[in-house]
Amino acid sequence: MLRTRVRRHHPFSSAYAAAFRHLPSGDTSALRSAAVDYVDTFVPSTWHTSPIRTILHGALFDATGDPEPTTDAFGKVNGMQILSTPTHVDTVIGHARQCCLTTEIILISTRL
């Protein structure tokens, strides 16, 4: 779990809002159309045949573990995932620390 102690860019602060000024406006019609097309052509079995994996800098981490089921809020299996190795987790934590230079973070790691 990742918890922040200091939030210099809280989502409702003026500093946070200032970071998003002068952005080009999006083509909402094209975005909506693309989203509807994606939903209309989505194959639910994809969640089972292509398990969730960790991606960092656009690259998938090697799949070293066996796929494990994911469940919805009611405990029903709704897909598969491949858990990251401790080395991969450390890599992601290192990336998070490097990206969050202006925020002091506390990392709480629970390893079995």
C-alpha positions in Angstrom: 0.0 0.0 0.0 1.3 3.5 -0.8 0.3 6.3 1.5 1.3 9.9 1.1 2.2 11.9 4.2 2.5 15.3 2.5 0.3 16.4 -0.3 1.7 19.4 -2.1 -0.7 18.9 -5.1 -3.9 17.9 -3.5 -6.6 17.4 -6.1 -8.7 20.3 -4.9 -5.9 22.8 -4.4 -5.1 25.7 -6.6 -1.6 24.3 -7.1 -3.1 21.1 -8.6 -5.6 23.0 -10.8 -2.8 25.3 -12.1 -0.9 22.2 -13.4 -3.8 21.6 -15.9 -4.1 25.1 -17.4 -3.5 25.8 -21.0 -4.2 22.2 -22.1 -5.6 21.7 -25.6 -9.3 20.7 -25.5 -10.1 17.2 -26.4 -12.4 16.0 -29.1 -15.1 14.6 -26.9 -17.1 13.2 -29.8 -14.1 11.2 -31.0 -13.3 10.0 -27.5 -16.9 9.0 -26.8 -17.1 7.2 -30.2 -13.8 5.3 -29.5 -15.0 4.3 -26.1 -18.3 3.0 -27.4 -16.5 1.1 -30.2 -14.2 -0.5 -27.6 -17.0 -1.6 -25.3 -19.0 -2.9 -28.3 -16.1 -5.1 -29.5 -14.7 -6.1 -26.1 -14.4 -9.8 -25.6 -14.9 -10.6 -21.9 -12.8 -13.8 -22.1 -9.8 -11.5 -22.7 -9.6 -11.0 -18.9 -9.0 -14.8 -18.6 -6.8 -15.4 -21.7 -4.6 -12.3 -21.3 -3.9 -11.9 -17.5 -3.3 -8.6 -15.8 0.5 -7.9 -15.6 2.7 -5.1 -14.4 3.8 -2.6 -17.0 6.5 0.0 -16.4 7.8 2.4 -19.1 5.6 0.6 -21.7 7.2 -2.7 -21.1 5.6 -5.8 -19.6 7.5 -7.5 -16.8 8.4 -11.1 -17.6 5.5 -13.5 -16.7 7.3 -15.7 -14.2 4.4 -16.8 -12.1 1.3 -18.9 -12.7 -1.9 -16.9 -13.5 -4.1 -16.4 -10.4 -7.8 -15.6 -10.5 -9.2 -12.1 -9.9 -12.6 -11.6 -8.3 -15.3 -9.0 -8.3 -16.8 -7.4 -5.1 -19.0 -10.5 -4.7 -16.2 -13.0 -4.9 -17.0 -14.2 -8.4 -13.9 -14.9 -10.6 -13.8 -12.3 -13.4 -10.3 -12.7 -14.8 -6.7 -13.6 -14.2 -3.5 -11.9 -13.1 0.1 -12.7 -12.9 1.6 -11.4 -9.6 4.9 -9.5 -9.8 8.1 -10.9 -8.3 9.6 -9.1 -5.3 12.3 -7.7 -7.7 9.6 -6.3 -10.0 7.8 -4.8 -6.9 11.1 -3.1 -5.8 11.5 -1.7 -9.4 8.0 -0.2 -9.3 8.6 1.2 -5.8 11.9 2.7 -7.0 10.1 4.3 -10.0 7.4 5.7 -7.7 10.0 7.2 -5.4 11.9 8.8 -8.3 8.6 10.3 -9.8 7.4 11.7 -6.5 10.4 13.9 -5.6 8.3 16.7 -4.3 6.2 14.5 -2.0 7.4 12.6 1.0 6.0 9.1 0.8 5.7 6.2 3.2 5.7 2.8 1.6 4.0 0.1 3.6 5.0 -3.3 2.2 3.4 -6.5 3.3 5.3 -9.6 2.2 4.3 -13.1 3.1 
